[in-house]
Amino acid sequence: MATFEESLKQLEKIVDQLEHGDLPLEESIRLFEDGVRLSSSCKQELDAAEGKVQILMKERDGSMRAEPFPGK
C-alpha cells in the first residue's frame, strides 16, 4: 500500500497528464478513474489523521488537557 505522500504525488501526475488533453479518450478515462480512487484514499487518510490530532490547552492551574482538533 502506498503512503499518503506517494498517493498524492501520483494524483498530481495524473492531473498533469489530464490537463494536457493530448491522451486518447480511453486513457483519459482510465486516468480519471485512478485519480478518483487516489483522491478518495487520500481523503480517508486525512480524515483519519484529523481524528487523531489533539490540541493541548493549558489550564489556569498550569495543567494540560487534550481537546479534539476543531472540525471542518
C-alpha angles and dihedrals in degrees: 000000000000123000121247090255093051091049091049092049090050090049090052090051091052091050090051091051093048093047091059089060095204097115127106114261094250092052091047091052092048091049091047091053090049089049093052090050092049092046091052091048092050091048091052091051092049092049091050092048092048089054090056098046115101132180119220113223122196113234122217090256091055096255121127128236130188121235128187115258110265112264128243 
